[in-house]
């Protein structure tokens, strides 16, 4: 059976009786992402997407942080972009991607349009999460290290599977939706540090949504779109990838959200900065390291991290999120890295830039990144040389927020409320939190959207 058919059959027919732990994790993913959407809705990329698509007509779907309403696929585009605009949204390790931004954006738009329940939305989310994880296992690290931004390249077919599940497509239609979405996928890591990067998440949401609707209308597509000689595995990952045998072995077993979980981020910047930031904040808090005592900071990171973090001194806020020297210097001087770190004023501070000049980023030769994700552990080693010749050193393998060191629910709620407060529109953040965390069988997505449309 071809991989699209395998995914299609599983996505259409798998049981809706998910373990309670999986449903809880999905709820946490959704609420975290809704917060990121509200916070990101005021960012330039988000505002420009809304302005562009609103010129083509209005609709009935909510755009978070906006009074304007759009047709559902355009609302998915706008909300997906907003969710990723701060690089604050969650990460799925095997996919090396941000799963919840495109999945949540598309599912909210559809669930509002069709008055679907939270239970139905959570079920569809888990289907999309599964497809993204298994595609990531089949294609990474080769796919990612070839320069593909997996949030779009894997996010579009995963979102198509999720939307297909929510609208009730059969196995053949779902396979076509996933296949069609591979033709709407792309996304280069060359765009990291630009407005285009968050737009990738919006495109994944919109394109996955459109692919499922096209399949519902009877559009068909190649069964070999994933595993054929010109399928996405061969073209974008090649022989270095584990291949689709991983999908055959694992699809239908332990759910990916149980196996991997989602890394809900503590800092609004590229995940590759988080281990070094954790190390420096720990040195500051536990060893009394002061910024004025620092002569040099050396961060030794993986191949993937080093290539992601290619900006030394950022020229704008988008670049700052991908500049380890800047993030490291800000962490040492401010004792925090949060949304205040990434403003036009903050990135121009002379003391931060002077310290950033003394931060070097080196690739760890032992972490070349040529195998499967599970075979290539991530870590960062940070060494600080102090005035007078003293040294501090930390190795961080598991960053704060990772499933192995998760944010507490209280910490996640604090993040959510702070994100909601950034919205240009006043929102009832407590009501949104309660709606997403409601008991099984209770609540509809459209009801929650009304709490997002509270005006000043």
SVG drawing of the C-alpha trace seen along z (x, -y; Angstrom):
<svg xmlns="http://www.w3.org/2000/svg" viewBox="-22 -52 65 54">
<polyline fill="none" stroke="black" stroke-width="0.4" points="0.0,0.0 1.3,-3.4 2.1,-5.8 -0.7,-8.3 -3.2,-5.4 -1.8,-4.2 -2.1,-7.6 -5.6,-8.1 -6.9,-4.8 -5.6,-5.4 -6.7,-9.1 -10.2,-8.3 -10.8,-5.1 -8.7,-5.2 -10.7,-5.2 -11.8,-8.5 -11.2,-7.0 -7.9,-8.7 -6.2,-8.1 -7.0,-10.9 -3.3,-11.9 -3.2,-12.4 -6.3,-14.6 -4.9,-16.7 -1.7,-17.2 -3.6,-18.3 -5.6,-20.8 -2.3,-22.3 -1.1,-22.6 -4.2,-24.4 -4.3,-26.9 -0.6,-27.6 -1.0,-28.2 -4.1,-30.4 -2.0,-32.5 0.8,-32.7 -1.8,-33.8 -3.0,-36.6 0.5,-37.8 1.6,-37.5 -1.4,-39.2 0.2,-42.6 3.5,-41.7 4.2,-43.2 4.0,-39.9 0.6,-39.1 -0.8,-42.5 0.4,-42.5 -1.1,-39.1 -4.5,-40.2 -4.4,-43.5 -3.5,-41.6 -6.1,-38.9 -8.9,-41.2 -8.7,-43.1 -10.1,-40.0 -13.2,-39.8 -14.6,-39.3 -16.1,-36.1 -17.3,-34.7 -14.2,-33.3 -12.5,-35.0 -9.0,-36.5 -7.5,-36.6 -6.7,-40.1 -8.7,-41.6 -12.2,-43.0 -12.1,-41.9 -13.4,-38.5 -12.3,-36.4 -13.2,-33.3 -12.0,-30.3 -8.9,-29.5 -7.7,-33.1 -8.4,-33.1 -6.3,-30.0 -3.6,-31.8 -3.7,-34.8 -4.0,-33.0 -1.3,-30.5 1.1,-33.3 0.3,-35.0 0.9,-31.8 4.4,-31.6 5.2,-35.4 7.1,-35.4 8.6,-32.0 6.9,-31.3 4.8,-28.3 5.5,-24.7 8.0,-22.2 7.7,-18.6 11.1,-17.0 11.0,-14.3 9.4,-16.7 11.8,-19.5 8.8,-21.7 6.1,-23.7 3.1,-21.5 0.4,-23.4 0.5,-26.7 -0.8,-25.3 -2.9,-22.6 -4.7,-24.9 -5.2,-27.7 -6.8,-25.5 -9.0,-23.6 -10.2,-26.7 -11.4,-28.2 -13.1,-25.0 -14.6,-24.2 -16.0,-27.7 -17.4,-27.5 -19.2,-24.2 -19.9,-24.7 -17.8,-21.7 -17.2,-20.7 -13.9,-20.8 -13.9,-17.0 -14.0,-16.8 -11.3,-19.5 -9.0,-17.7 -9.5,-14.4 -8.6,-16.0 -5.6,-17.8 -4.2,-14.4 -4.6,-13.0 -2.6,-15.8 0.0,-15.7 0.5,-12.0 1.0,-12.5 3.5,-15.2 5.5,-13.2 5.6,-10.1 6.6,-12.1 9.3,-13.7 10.6,-10.3 10.7,-9.1 12.5,-12.2 14.7,-13.8 17.4,-14.8 18.2,-14.8 15.1,-16.8 15.8,-19.5 19.5,-19.7 18.9,-20.0 17.3,-23.3 13.6,-22.6 11.5,-24.4 9.4,-21.5 6.7,-23.6 5.5,-24.1 6.9,-21.1 5.5,-18.6 2.9,-20.9 0.8,-21.2 0.1,-17.5 -0.3,-17.0 -2.9,-19.8 -4.7,-18.3 -5.0,-15.1 -6.4,-16.9 -8.9,-18.9 -9.9,-15.8 -10.6,-14.1 -12.7,-17.0 -14.9,-17.1 -15.3,-13.4 -13.5,-12.5 -13.2,-8.8 -9.9,-7.0 -9.5,-7.7 -10.4,-11.3 -8.0,-11.8 -5.2,-10.2 -5.9,-12.7 -5.9,-15.6 -2.5,-14.6 -1.1,-14.1 -2.5,-17.4 -0.9,-19.2 2.5,-17.9 2.1,-19.9 1.4,-23.0 4.3,-22.5 7.7,-24.1 9.5,-26.5 13.3,-27.1 15.2,-27.7 16.9,-30.5 13.9,-32.5 14.8,-32.2 15.1,-35.7 12.6,-37.2 8.9,-37.9 8.6,-35.0 9.3,-32.4 6.1,-32.9 4.2,-33.1 5.3,-29.5 3.1,-28.4 0.2,-30.4 0.7,-28.8 0.7,-25.3 -2.6,-26.1 -4.2,-27.5 -2.8,-25.0 -3.8,-22.0 -7.3,-23.4 -7.6,-23.9 -6.2,-20.5 -8.9,-18.8 -11.7,-20.9 -10.4,-20.1 -10.4,-16.4 -13.9,-16.7 -14.9,-18.2 -13.5,-15.2 -10.0,-16.3 -7.6,-13.3 -3.9,-13.2 -0.9,-10.8 -0.8,-7.9 3.0,-8.0 3.3,-11.6 5.2,-10.6 7.1,-7.4 7.4,-7.5 10.6,-8.1 9.6,-11.8 7.8,-11.8 8.7,-14.2 10.9,-11.7 13.1,-11.0 13.2,-14.6 13.7,-16.4 15.5,-13.9 17.0,-11.2 18.8,-8.1 20.1,-9.5 16.6,-9.5 15.2,-6.6 12.4,-6.3 8.7,-5.3 9.3,-2.0 9.2,-4.0 5.6,-5.0 4.6,-1.4 6.1,-0.3 4.7,-3.0 1.5,-4.3 -1.4,-2.9 0.9,-2.1 1.6,-4.4 0.3,-7.9 3.0,-10.3 1.8,-12.9 2.3,-10.3 5.6,-9.2 7.1,-12.6 4.8,-15.3 5.3,-18.9 8.0,-21.3 6.1,-24.4 8.6,-27.2 9.6,-29.5 11.4,-32.0 10.0,-33.8 12.9,-33.0 14.4,-30.1 14.4,-26.9 18.1,-26.5 18.9,-29.4 17.0,-27.8 19.7,-25.5 22.4,-28.2 19.9,-30.6 19.0,-28.1 22.7,-27.6 23.5,-31.3 20.5,-32.1 21.4,-29.2 25.0,-30.5 23.6,-34.0 21.1,-32.7 23.1,-29.9 26.7,-31.1 26.3,-34.8 27.6,-35.4 27.4,-39.1 27.5,-40.5 30.2,-43.0 32.5,-40.1 32.2,-38.3 35.2,-38.4 34.0,-35.8 31.1,-33.3 31.6,-30.2 28.5,-28.2 29.1,-24.8 26.0,-23.6 24.8,-21.0 25.1,-21.4 21.4,-22.2 21.5,-24.8 24.6,-26.5 23.1,-26.7 19.8,-28.1 21.5,-30.8 23.3,-32.6 23.0,-36.2 25.7,-37.6 24.5,-41.2 20.8,-41.5 19.7,-44.3 16.0,-43.8 13.8,-42.0 13.2,-39.0 17.0,-38.5 17.4,-38.9 15.3,-35.8 17.9,-33.8 21.0,-35.5 22.6,-33.5 25.1,-36.3 22.2,-38.7 20.0,-36.3 23.0,-35.3 23.9,-38.9 20.3,-39.9 20.0,-36.9 23.1,-37.9 22.3,-41.6 18.5,-41.4 18.3,-38.0 15.4,-37.1 14.5,-36.5 10.8,-37.4 8.8,-39.5 10.5,-42.7 13.8,-41.3 12.6,-41.5 11.7,-45.1 13.3,-47.6 14.6,-49.5 15.9,-46.5 18.0,-45.2 19.9,-48.5 21.1,-48.7 24.8,-49.4 25.6,-47.3 23.9,-44.3 25.5,-44.7 29.0,-45.1 28.5,-41.9 27.2,-40.1 30.4,-40.9 32.1,-38.6 29.9,-35.6 31.1,-32.9 29.1,-30.0 30.9,-26.8 29.6,-23.6 29.9,-20.4 31.7,-17.9 30.1,-15.0 26.6,-16.3 26.9,-16.3 23.2,-15.4 23.4,-12.8 21.1,-10.1 17.6,-9.8 16.5,-12.4 16.3,-9.8 19.9,-8.9 21.2,-12.4 20.8,-14.0 20.8,-17.7 22.9,-19.6 24.7,-22.9 27.9,-23.4 28.4,-27.0 31.7,-28.1 32.1,-31.6 35.6,-33.2 35.5,-35.7 37.7,-38.7 40.5,-37.5 40.7,-34.1 37.8,-32.3 35.5,-30.0 31.9,-28.8 30.6,-25.9 27.2,-24.3 26.0,-21.5 22.2,-21.6 20.6,-18.7 17.0,-19.2 15.7,-22.8 13.0,-24.2 9.6,-23.5 10.7,-20.3 8.5,-17.3 11.3,-15.9 11.3,-19.2 7.8,-20.6 6.4,-23.9 4.0,-23.5 0.4,-24.3 0.7,-27.4 3.7,-28.6 1.8,-27.8 -1.2,-29.9 1.1,-32.8 2.5,-32.6 -1.0,-32.5 -2.3,-35.5 0.8,-37.5 0.4,-36.6 -3.3,-37.5 -2.5,-40.9 -0.6,-41.8 -3.7,-41.5 -4.8,-44.8 -8.4,-43.8 -9.3,-43.2 -10.1,-39.5 -11.5,-37.5 -8.4,-35.4 -9.7,-33.6 -12.8,-32.5 -10.8,-31.3 -8.6,-29.2 -11.7,-27.7 -13.3,-27.0 -10.3,-25.0 -10.0,-23.2 -13.6,-22.3 -14.7,-18.7 -15.2,-16.2 -18.4,-16.5 -18.8,-20.1 -18.3,-23.3 -18.0,-24.3 -15.2,-26.2 -17.6,-29.0 -18.5,-29.8 -14.8,-30.3 -14.3,-32.6 -16.9,-35.0 -14.5,-35.6 -11.8,-36.5 -14.0,-39.2 -14.4,-41.4 -13.5,-45.0 -11.9,-47.7"/>
</svg>
